[in-house]
Amino acid sequence: MKTLKDPQIILFPKIQDPRGNLTFIESQKHVPFDIQRVYWIYDVPGGGVRGGHAFKETQEVIIALSGGFDVLLDYGDWTQIFNLNRSYFGLYLPNRIWRQLIHFSTNSVALILSSLPHNEEEYIHNYDEYCQLRK
């Protein structure tokens, strides 16, 4: 897979079968990084919000495994929204982009593939600090 520099939807392989479909993801083939961490967000009340941060170096791919939600990307001077509601595509996010997961439908599950292990120092939680870094 080529190196990606902008947020974008990635389509994953979808093997259709009358017994149920199958989708898979491989590091460096379907996502542009080695997957170092996988986590999921669930039991978010309908209409709920998660996120509200950026990462200094971490890249991520966000997938709606079940249900749907929007991903609001904030660049400091403009915003962009991606709707995720299919388990066979994900949103690639390079580092240094402020994100919020919003408008969760009931019983949604968000799966996140991350390029780095968890490190609290990697997070940018302060929006003003984020805007300064973007300049």
N, C-alpha and C positions, 0 to 999 in steps of 0.2 A: 504494500500500500504506500502511496506517496505521502509525504509529510504534509499535514494540513496546517494552515495558519489562521483560518477564519472559522467561526461557528458554522456548522452545516449539518444537514440530515444525512446519515449514513444508512443505506439499505443493507440489511443482512440477508444471508441466504435463507430462503423459505422453501422447505421441502413439503409439498402438499400431499396429503394422504387422506383417504376417506376415514381412517381411524383417528385422525388428528394431525395437525401440522407440526413440523419441527424446524426450529431455527437454531443456529449455532454461531459462536463468535470465537475467532482465534486472534491472539496478539499479533501485531504487525501485519496481519493479513486483512482483517476487517476493521480493526482500530489502529491508529497510527502510533501506538506505543505498546510497550510491554505492560501487561496488566499486573499491578503490584497490590491492589486492594479491590475488593468487591464488597459493597454494602447496599442495603435496601431500606427504603422508607415505607412504612405501612401504618395502618390504623389512623391515618390523618382524617379528622372529621371532614365531611363534605364541605367544599369551599375553602378548606384550610390552606395555610401558607407555610412553606419551609424554605430554608436557605437564608439569604440575606448576607452574603459574603462573597469574597473572591479568593483565589489562590495565587501565591507568588510564582510558583513553578509548576504546580500540578495541572495536568490535563485530565479531562474526564469525558466519558460518554454516559448520557442519561437515557434510560429506556423505560417506557411505561409497560411493565409486564402485564398489568391488569388495569382496567379502567383508563382514566386519562387525566391530564393536567396540562397547564401551560408553563413554559419556562420563559420568564421575563429576564432579558439581558439588558443591563444598563451600562453604557459606555461613558457615563459622566455627562455627556451633552446630548445624547439621544438614546432611545430604547428600541428593542426588537423583541417580538414575542414569537415563540415556536409552540405549536400545539402538538403534544405527544399523546397518541391514543392507539398505537399499534405496536405489538411486541416484536415485530420484525424490522423496525427501524429505530435509530437512536440519534440523539443530538450530540455531536462532538463539540466540546468546549475547550479551546486553548486556555492557557493560563491568563491571569489578570483581567478577567471579565466578571463583573458583579452579576450574580444570579439569584433569582428567587423562583421557587416552584410554587405556582399559585393555581387557584381554581380546581383543586383536587375533586374528582368525582368520588362518591362513596365507594369504599373498598378498593381504591387504587393502590398499586404497588409500583414504586419507582426503584429501579435497579441502577446503581451507579458503578461504573468501571473506572478505576483511578490509576494514574500512571505512577503514583508514589504512595508509600505507606502513610498512615495517619501521622501527622506531626502538627501539633497545635500552633507552632511558630510559622507554619506555612500559610495559615489563614490570615486574611485581611478582613477584620470584623467592622472596622470603622469606615463608614462611607466617605467621610471627608479625607481620610488618609488615602483611600482608594483613588479618589479624584485627583489628588496630588500626584500619585504614582502614574496615573494615565497621562499627565502633562509632559 
